[in-house]
Amino acid sequence: MLNYLTGPFIWAKAFLWPNLLLSEKTMRLLNIFFCVLLMQLLICDYSGAAGPGTTSADFLRIPVGARETALGGTFSAVCDNSNAVYYNPAGLGLLKRPEISFSYNKYLEGVNQQWLSFAYPSKFGTLGLGFNYLSVSPFDAYDNNDNRIDSVSAADTAGFLSYGVSIPFNYKLIKSLSCGFSAKYISQRLDDKNGYGNAFDFGLLAVSGIKNLKLSFGIDNFSSNGIQFIDKKARLPKIYKTGVSYKLSSSDSRIAVLMSAQGNFPKDENDYFSAGMENIFYEILALRVGYNSFGNISKKVNFGFGLNLAGDMFLDYSYGASQYFGNIQKITLAYKFGKPLAGVALGSYDHQATKSFEYPLKTEKKKILADIKVVISTENSSVNDLSFDYVAQSLKVIAQLGKNKSEYSVNLLFGFLDSENSSISSAAALALKDFKDPDIIIRILGVKNEDIRVNAIAYLKGYKGDKILRALKTALYDKSSRIRKKAAHALGSYGEKSAMNFLIYALKNERDEDVMSEIIKALSVLSKTVKDEQ
């Protein structure tokens, strides 16, 4: 128990303090973080076990994903990628973009593992798929007289079908609660003998009112029919999991630290604890270390790193060592594609949706129209549009959300951005602009409405930083020529030499003459600016 408690504090000192100056408020948050760890450890001491060797499909205990392994398998409260399918399906509800990931695990000698996951978010929740395959190279078989007779091989397979959804709240303690389920089909083969079964996982993930603090609870194999192998059936290991994660970043977001911890309570083994820490530099390089007290095959500590290869493509690597069987190495390649999902899974916003909104719409039409003027101008709407009651009601709600200035309001406003009514979508965009948060404006660039995206690029004027540069670089390759022209113009006035490389490369691949002309103008303006600075 003492080792469990001292380990995270040592890591915090070694990895966190050299990079960040911790304020009194931050120290209080860290105290909360480690108090949750202590609660997990206390629960761990009182959790019973059914005894080792009483379950099957133990290959499901091997962590998947290089990043997750480098963090000690401590991922149930992080779950910010498609591997949530394996660790906690509730995390799927927080994903905003489709993602695919493939991992290769060079496990013990002659044993290899492949893992493939896919997640697709929609306004109704996120669908996830996973495929886990572990194979054993052929090995010698002997008869009862110890004579070699042949060679045999073995393989284990598991398919995952998962779903996760996030439910937003506006409470001080909980901002949102996600829940998820996974259905698993499992197959095990030894030579010419096969066993089959299925199981279900369940998970919860709470985003707390404390920024970047998440809490999780899950049950792996909470229901299963066991694995039928020849004439024997063995149940699958039921594992209870609780987790906590907290991300701390510097004021300019150039350096961030993610800390996570997890208590694991299997019914057939002793309870075990895991913890991990990830140092992120400029959103390009990540260094990781993790600890996991489970098992006797591998040593307890893992290391790894991650690279952002091209904005939407990520490479991760992990390294660990076994007691007697050499090194364990994993590599993962992940790719995010498509546009970020706008808003949350609450359906479309129309006059029916506004009736149930927490702000009552009981004022007269003149009062409503007066409030509308706060968030939209007459240039972005027509008098005829305002004659519809549901439009007026929607605009009233948007005005009130703009005044509220909460994260919950942001999610609801994004739900209005894809409205077919230009008055509603324009009002929502202007309300989001008034939050004066560049991250929110970057999210606006992912909506379907082309006019809104064009305006969003203009909203970025005056903001600086790597995130802004990357957003404008992405916009240079948008399908819309209007977006590409606007992005080129914005980069021309950005005033940094790195923007020139983006423009030059885009010019080589551009086919639209109007866009090419805008890129050339931007390069001319930018070259003068850089020359004057030198």
C-alpha positions in Angstrom: 0.0 0.0 0.0 2.8 2.4 0.8 4.4 2.0 -2.6 1.0 2.8 -4.2 0.7 6.0 -2.4 4.3 7.3 -2.8 4.7 6.4 -6.5 2.3 9.1 -8.0 3.9 11.8 -5.8 7.4 10.9 -6.9 6.3 11.0 -10.6 4.6 14.4 -10.0 7.8 15.8 -8.7 10.0 14.4 -11.4 7.8 15.1 -14.4 5.4 17.9 -13.5 7.2 20.4 -11.3 10.1 21.1 -13.7 7.7 22.2 -16.4 5.0 24.1 -14.6 4.7 26.6 -11.8 2.0 25.3 -9.5 -0.4 27.8 -8.0 -2.2 27.3 -4.7 -5.4 26.5 -6.7 -3.6 23.9 -8.7 -2.2 22.3 -5.6 -5.7 22.0 -4.2 -6.8 20.2 -7.4 -3.8 17.9 -7.1 -4.8 17.1 -3.5 -8.3 16.1 -4.8 -6.7 14.0 -7.5 -4.6 12.0 -5.0 -7.5 11.8 -2.5 -9.4 9.9 -5.2 -6.4 7.6 -5.6 -6.5 6.9 -1.9 -10.2 6.0 -2.1 -9.5 3.6 -4.8 -6.8 1.9 -2.8 -9.0 1.6 0.2 -11.7 0.0 -2.0 -9.0 -2.3 -3.4 -8.1 -3.7 0.0 -11.7 -4.8 0.6 -12.5 -6.3 -2.8 -12.6 -10.1 -2.7 -11.3 -12.5 -5.3 -12.6 -15.8 -6.5 -9.1 -17.3 -6.9 -6.6 -17.6 -9.8 -7.1 -20.0 -12.7 -10.9 -20.0 -12.5 -11.6 -18.0 -15.7 -10.8 -18.1 -19.4 -9.9 -15.7 -22.2 -7.1 -14.2 -20.2 -5.7 -12.6 -23.4 -8.3 -9.9 -22.8 -6.2 -8.7 -19.9 -3.3 -7.7 -22.1 -3.5 -3.9 -22.7 -4.0 -2.8 -26.3 -2.5 0.4 -27.8 1.0 1.7 -27.4 0.0 4.9 -25.7 -2.3 3.1 -23.3 0.3 0.5 -22.4 2.9 3.2 -21.8 0.5 4.7 -19.3 0.3 1.4 -17.5 -3.0 0.5 -19.0 -4.5 3.4 -17.0 -7.0 4.6 -19.5 -10.6 4.1 -18.3 -10.8 7.8 -17.1 -8.9 9.2 -20.1 -10.6 7.5 -23.1 -10.0 10.3 -25.6 -9.6 8.0 -28.7 -11.1 5.1 -30.5 -9.5 2.6 -28.0 -12.2 3.5 -25.6 -13.9 0.5 -27.2 -11.6 -1.6 -25.2 -11.0 0.4 -22.0 -14.3 2.1 -21.3 -17.0 2.4 -24.0 -18.5 5.5 -22.2 -15.5 7.5 -23.5 -16.8 7.1 -27.0 -19.6 9.6 -26.2 -17.0 12.4 -25.9 -15.4 11.8 -29.3 -16.0 14.5 -31.9 -14.3 13.0 -35.0 -14.2 9.6 -36.7 -11.0 7.8 -35.9 -9.3 4.5 -36.8 -6.3 3.0 -35.0 -4.1 -0.1 -35.5 -1.7 -1.5 -33.0 0.9 -4.2 -33.2 2.2 -5.9 -30.1 5.5 -7.9 -30.1 4.6 -9.7 -26.9 6.5 -12.8 -25.6 8.7 -15.0 -27.8 6.4 -16.4 -30.5 3.4 -14.5 -29.3 2.0 -11.5 -31.3 -1.1 -9.4 -30.9 -2.9 -7.1 -33.3 -5.6 -4.6 -32.3 -7.8 -2.6 -34.7 -10.4 0.0 -33.5 -12.8 2.4 -35.2 -15.1 5.0 -33.8 -17.8 7.0 -35.6 -19.5 9.9 -33.7 -23.0 11.2 -34.6 -25.6 13.4 -32.9 -27.2 10.2 -31.5 -24.0 8.9 -29.9 -20.8 7.2 -31.1 -20.5 3.7 -32.6 -17.3 1.8 -32.0 -15.8 -1.4 -33.4 -12.8 -3.3 -32.2 -10.9 -6.5 -33.3 -8.4 -8.2 -31.0 -6.2 -11.0 -32.4 -3.5 -12.9 -30.5 -1.5 -15.7 -32.2 1.0 -18.2 -31.0 3.6 -19.6 -33.4 3.6 -23.4 -33.9 5.3 -25.3 -31.1 6.2 -29.0 -30.7 3.7 -31.5 -29.5 4.6 -34.8 -27.7 2.8 -38.0 -26.8 2.6 -39.7 -23.5 6.0 -41.3 -24.1 7.6 -37.9 -24.6 8.0 -38.5 -28.4 7.6 -35.6 -30.7 4.6 -36.2 -32.9 3.7 -32.9 -34.6 3.5 -29.2 -34.0 0.5 -27.2 -32.8 -0.5 -23.5 -32.8 -3.0 -21.4 -30.9 -4.9 -18.2 -31.5 -7.4 -16.0 -29.6 -9.9 -13.6 -31.2 -12.3 -11.0 -29.8 -14.7 -8.7 -31.7 -16.1 -5.6 -30.1 -19.3 -3.8 -31.0 -19.6 -0.7 -28.8 -21.8 2.4 -28.2 -21.3 5.4 -26.1 -23.3 8.6 -25.5 -22.7 11.7 -23.5 -25.4 13.5 -21.5 -24.6 17.2 -20.7 -25.5 18.7 -17.3 -25.2 22.2 -15.9 -24.2 21.2 -12.4 -21.2 22.5 -10.4 -20.0 19.0 -9.6 -20.7 17.3 -13.0 -20.7 18.9 -16.4 -21.5 15.7 -18.3 -22.0 12.0 -17.8 -21.2 9.5 -20.5 -22.3 5.8 -20.5 -21.4 3.0 -22.8 -21.7 -0.7 -23.6 -19.6 -3.2 -25.5 -20.8 -6.6 -26.8 -17.9 -9.0 -27.3 -17.7 -12.2 -29.3 -14.7 -14.3 -28.3 -13.1 -17.3 -30.0 -10.2 -19.4 -28.7 -8.4 -22.1 -30.7 -5.8 -24.7 -29.7 -4.7 -26.8 -32.6 -8.0 -28.2 -34.0 -10.1 -27.5 -30.9 -12.2 -24.4 -30.6 -14.1 -22.5 -27.9 -16.6 -19.7 -28.3 -18.5 -17.3 -26.0 -19.7 -13.8 -25.6 -19.7 -11.1 -23.0 -20.7 -7.5 -22.3 -18.8 -4.5 -20.8 -20.3 -1.5 -19.2 -18.8 1.9 -18.3 -19.5 5.4 -17.0 -17.4 8.5 -17.4 -18.1 11.7 -15.6 -16.6 15.1 -16.6 -16.5 17.0 -13.3 -17.0 20.7 -12.7 -13.3 21.0 -12.0 -11.7 21.7 -15.4 -10.0 18.6 -17.0 -10.8 16.3 -14.1 -12.6 13.0 -15.1 -13.8 10.1 -13.1 -14.8 6.6 -14.4 -16.4 3.4 -13.3 -16.7 0.2 -15.3 -17.3 -3.5 -15.3 -15.6 -5.8 -17.8 -17.5 -9.0 -18.6 -20.4 -8.1 -16.3 -22.5 -10.6 -18.2 -21.2 -13.6 -20.2 -22.1 -17.1 -21.1 -18.5 -18.3 -20.6 -16.3 -20.1 -23.1 -17.4 -23.5 -24.2 -14.2 -25.5 -24.9 -14.7 -29.2 -25.8 -17.1 -30.4 -23.0 -16.0 -27.8 -20.4 -17.2 -24.3 -19.9 -15.2 -21.6 -18.1 -16.5 -18.2 -17.2 -14.8 -14.9 -18.2 -13.0 -12.8 -15.7 -15.3 -10.1 -14.2 -13.3 -7.0 -13.4 -14.5 -3.9 -11.6 -12.6 -0.7 -12.5 -12.5 2.9 -11.0 -10.4 5.6 -12.5 -9.4 9.3 -12.3 -7.6 11.5 -14.8 -6.5 15.1 -14.6 -4.8 17.3 -17.2 -2.8 20.3 -16.3 -1.5 22.8 -19.0 0.5 25.9 -19.0 -1.1 29.2 -19.8 0.0 29.2 -23.5 -0.9 25.4 -23.8 2.6 24.6 -25.1 3.2 22.2 -22.2 0.6 19.9 -20.7 0.7 17.0 -18.3 -1.9 14.3 -18.1 -2.1 12.2 -14.9 -4.3 9.1 -14.6 -4.8 6.3 -12.0 -7.0 3.3 -11.8 -8.0 0.6 -9.3 -8.8 -2.8 -10.8 -10.7 -5.4 -8.9 -10.9 -8.8 -10.7 -12.9 -11.6 -9.1 -10.3 -14.3 -9.9 -7.1 -12.5 -9.0 -5.7 -10.1 -6.4 -6.7 -6.5 -6.8 -4.1 -4.3 -8.5 -3.4 -0.6 -9.1 -2.1 1.3 -12.1 -1.0 4.9 -12.8 0.4 6.8 -15.7 1.7 10.2 -16.6 2.0 11.9 -20.0 4.1 15.0 -20.7 2.9 16.8 -23.9 5.1 19.4 -25.7 3.6 21.8 -28.3 1.0 19.2 -29.1 3.6 17.4 -31.2 5.7 15.2 -28.8 4.5 13.2 -25.8 6.7 11.3 -23.3 5.0 8.7 -21.2 5.6 6.5 -18.2 3.3 4.1 -16.5 3.1 1.6 -13.6 1.0 -1.5 -13.3 1.1 -3.9 -10.4 -0.7 -6.7 -12.2 0.9 -10.1 -13.0 4.4 -11.6 -12.8 5.3 -11.9 -16.5 6.2 -8.3 -17.2 8.0 -5.8 -15.0 5.9 -3.1 -13.5 7.0 0.0 -15.3 6.5 0.9 -19.0 7.8 3.8 -21.1 6.8 5.3 -24.4 6.4 8.3 -26.6 4.0 9.7 -29.2 4.4 11.9 -32.2 1.8 14.0 -34.1 2.9 13.2 -37.7 0.6 15.4 -39.8 -2.0 17.1 -37.7 -4.5 14.2 -37.9 -2.1 11.2 -37.9 -0.5 9.9 -34.7 2.3 7.4 -34.0 2.8 5.9 -30.6 5.4 3.5 -29.2 5.7 1.7 -25.9 8.5 -0.3 -24.3 8.4 -2.8 -21.4 10.4 -5.7 -20.2 9.4 -9.2 -19.0 11.0 -11.1 -16.2 12.4 -13.9 -18.3 11.1 -13.5 -21.9 12.7 -10.4 -23.3 11.3 -7.0 -24.2 7.7 -6.2 -25.0 7.2 -3.5 -27.7 4.1 -2.0 -29.2 3.5 0.5 -32.0 0.2 2.2 -32.9 -0.8 4.3 -35.9 -4.0 6.3 -35.5 -5.8 8.6 -37.9 -8.6 11.1 -37.3 -10.7 12.2 -40.3 -13.9 14.1 -41.1 -15.2 17.2 -39.5 -15.6 17.7 -35.8 -19.1 16.9 -34.6 -20.9 20.1 -33.7 -22.7 20.3 -30.4 -23.9 17.3 -28.4 -26.4 14.5 -29.1 -29.5 16.4 -28.4 -31.1 16.3 -31.8 -31.9 19.3 -34.0 -33.1 22.6 -32.5 -36.5 23.8 -33.6 -39.5 25.4 -32.1 -40.3 22.1 -30.3 -36.9 21.9 -28.7 -36.9 25.4 -27.5 -40.1 24.8 -25.5 -38.3 22.5 -23.1 -35.3 24.8 -22.7 -34.5 25.9 -19.2 -35.1 29.6 -20.1 -38.9 30.2 -20.4 -40.0 32.1 -23.4 -43.0 34.0 -22.0 -42.2 37.5 -23.3 -44.1 39.2 -26.0 -42.9 39.3 -29.6 -41.6 42.9 -29.3 -39.5 42.0 -26.3 -38.1 39.0 -28.2 -37.2 41.1 -31.2 -35.4 43.6 -28.9 -33.3 40.8 -27.5 -32.5 39.5 -31.0 -30.8 42.7 -31.8 -28.2 42.0 -29.2 -26.8 39.0 -31.1 -27.5 39.6 -34.8 -27.4 42.5 -37.1 -30.0 43.4 -39.8 -27.4 42.5 -42.4 -27.4 38.8 -41.4 -31.2 38.3 -41.4 -34.3 39.4 -43.2 -37.5 40.8 -41.8 -39.5 37.9 -43.5 -37.4 35.3 -41.6 -38.3 36.9 -38.3 -42.0 36.5 -39.0 -41.8 32.9 -38.0 -42.4 32.3 -34.3 -40.0 29.4 -34.0 -37.2 31.5 -35.5 -37.9 34.3 -33.0 -38.0 31.8 -30.2 -34.7 30.2 -31.3 -33.0 33.6 -31.5 -34.3 34.4 -28.0 -32.7 31.2 -26.7 -29.4 32.0 -28.5 -29.3 35.5 -27.0 -29.7 34.0 -23.5 -27.1 31.4 -24.1 -24.7 34.1 -25.3 -25.1 35.9 -22.0 -24.7 32.7 -19.9 -21.0 32.1 -21.1 -20.8 28.5 -19.9 -19.4 25.4 -21.6 -22.9 24.0 -21.5 -24.0 27.1 -23.5 -21.2 26.5 -26.0 -22.4 22.9 -26.8 -26.0 24.1 -27.2 -25.0 27.0 -29.5 -23.1 24.6 -31.7 -26.4 22.7 -32.1 -27.8 25.8 -33.8 -24.9 26.3 -36.3 -26.1 23.9 -38.9 -29.7 25.3 -39.0 -31.0 25.8 -42.5 -32.3 29.2 -41.4 -29.5 31.7 -41.9 -30.8 34.0 -39.2 -30.4 31.2 -36.6 -27.0 30.0 -37.7 -25.6 33.5 -38.0 -26.9 34.5 -34.5 -25.3 31.3 -33.0 -21.9 32.1 -34.7 -21.9 35.6 -33.5 -22.8 34.5 -30.0 -19.9 32.0 -30.0 -17.6 34.7 -31.3 -18.4 36.8 -28.2 -16.9 34.1 -26.0 -13.5 35.4 -27.3 -12.0 31.9 -27.2 -9.9 30.8 -30.2 -10.6 27.1 -29.5 -14.3 27.7 -29.9 -13.7 29.6 -33.2 -11.6 26.7 -34.5 -14.4 24.4 -33.7 -16.7 26.5 -35.8 -14.5 25.8 -38.8 -15.8 22.2 -38.7 -19.5 22.9 -39.3 -21.3 22.2 -42.5 -22.5 25.8 -43.2 -20.0 27.3 -45.7 -20.9 30.9 -44.9 -20.4 30.3 -41.2 -16.9 28.8 -41.8 -15.9 31.8 -44.0 -16.9 34.1 -41.2 -15.1 32.0 -38.6 -11.8 32.5 -40.4 -12.3 36.3 -40.2 -13.1 35.8 -36.4 -9.6 34.4 -36.0 -8.0 37.8 -36.8 -6.0 39.0 -33.8 -5.4 35.6 -32.3 -1.9 34.0 -32.4 -0.4 30.6 -31.7 0.3 27.2 -33.1 -3.4 26.1 -33.0 -4.4 29.0 -35.1 -1.7 28.3 -37.7 -2.7 24.7 -37.9 -6.4 25.6 -38.3 -5.6 28.0 -41.2 -3.3 25.4 -42.8 -6.1 22.8 -42.7 -8.5 25.4 -44.3 -6.1 25.8 -47.2 -7.2 22.4 -48.4 -10.9 22.8 -47.8 -13.2 21.6 -50.7 -14.6 25.1 -50.9 -12.6 27.7 -52.9 -14.1 30.5 -50.8 -12.6 28.9 -47.7 -9.2 28.4 -49.3 -9.1 32.0 -50.4 -10.1 33.3 -47.0 -7.5 31.1 -45.3 -4.8 32.3 -47.7 -5.7 35.9 -47.0 -5.6 35.3 -43.2 -2.2 33.6 -43.4 -0.9 36.5 -45.4 -1.7 38.9 -42.6 -0.5 36.5 -39.9 3.0 37.9 -39.9 5.0 34.7 -39.3 7.6 33.1 -41.5 6.2 29.6 -40.9 3.0 30.6 -42.7 5.0 31.1 -45.9 5.9 27.4 -46.1 2.2 26.5 -45.8 1.3 28.9 -48.6 4.1 27.8 -50.9 3.1 24.2 -50.5 -0.6 24.9 -51.0 0.2 26.9 -54.2 1.9 23.9 -55.7 -1.3 21.8 -55.2 -3.9 24.5 -56.1 -5.8 24.3 -59.3 -8.3 27.2 -58.9 -6.9 30.4 -60.5 -8.7 32.7 -58.1 -7.3 30.9 -55.1 -3.8 30.8 -56.7 -4.0 34.6 -57.1 -5.0 35.0 -53.5 -2.1 32.8 -52.3 0.4 34.8 -54.4 -1.0 38.1 -52.9 -0.7 36.6 -49.4 2.9 35.5 -50.0 3.8 39.0 -51.3 2.3 40.6 -48.2 3.9 38.1 -45.8 7.4 38.4 -47.4 7.3 42.1 -46.9 6.2 41.7 -43.3 9.0 39.2 -42.5 11.6 41.3 -44.2 10.6 44.4 -42.2 10.9 42.4 -39.0 14.4 41.3 -39.9 
